[in-house]
Amino acid sequence: MAGWKPAYLIHGDAHGRISERRARLRIMAEAESGVEGVEVLEGDAATPEAVAAALNAMTFAIGRRFVIVDGVERWKDADVESQLAAAVSDMPPDTTVAFFAREDGRVKAPANLVALVKKTGNVAVEATLKARDLPQWAINEAQALGVTLERPAAQALVTSVGERQQRLLRELEKLAIEYGPGATLGTEEVQSAAHSAERQVWGLVDAFVAGNSAAAARAFLELRTQGESIARLVPLMARRVRDVLAIATRLEHGESPAQIKESIRGNPWQIEQRIKQARATDADRLRRALEALADLEVASRGGSELEDDTVALRVIAA
């Protein structure tokens, strides 16, 4: 593929979009050079010294070679200068290195790395927009997808779906597919899509509480693909587990469903569903699930994402 530069740096606080760009780059790299032509350095293995060694290593791979480096926000400027600068400045031919930094507060990509990559390649910033800028951003993204999003509809989309750009983009993509190129999307179309997304969330919650791990895992992965954050999904699941656990405990202590229904305020149909869920399970299983969700909620606190979905899927499966 023509147009590859020697070096790229993608950094910022929009962690979901950075993960998306890394996944997309890896797919493109493997399509061009095969799996054997792509080397990934992450975690403890991703150090300036290790990257320099990878760039300087002899290889018999045919075609362009790619080195993908994740987690460079942990690096220090001095290490970049002393251990990596020379290797990046004198890159081997047909080699591309891509750095990814998920920034948060004072944790930033090293300034020396930013300057270094600018000399030989491209630096891209994926920043989380302020809430007031999201409607215009959504309008622009809709235009790029071939549809027109009216401003009131854009505001309704942000209100209904939330402020995560990744999830907003997924909803826009679904709307563009549903209504087709050239369509004008108003508030009615957007609200219909938002309600559909909410139904999917509650489908995950219901499957999890019922102990249907296969259905819950499928719903979880679909929602994550659409841009839903673990930090939003876990509290919804935990809240439902607590509600059903409270009812299951009362049932175990001898209260009748009628007594429980009379004592709880709210939608009678929803209360009836919670009682059915409580009667179909046992309190011990729900307590274990709640403990696991509490650990998962701590891991995703502050809106940060886990490195992948493995831990969440393990909780759902268990």
Secondary structure, 3 states (H helix, E strand, C coil): CCCCCCEEEEEECCHHHHHHHHHHHHHHHHHHHCHHHEEEECHHHCCHHHHHHHHHCCCCCCCCEEEEEECHHHCCHHHHHHHHHHHHHCCCCCEEEEEEEECECCECCCHHHHHHHHHHCEEEECCCCCHHHHHHHHHHHHHHCCCEECHHHHHHHHHHHCCCHHHHHHHHHHHHHHHCCCCEECHHHHHHHHHHHHHHHHHHHHHHHCCCHHHHHHHHHHHHHCCCCHHHHHHHHHHHHHHHHHHHHHHHCCCCHHHHHHHCCCCHHHHHHHHHHHHCCCHHHHHHHHHHHHHHHHHCHHHCCCCCCHHHHHHHHC
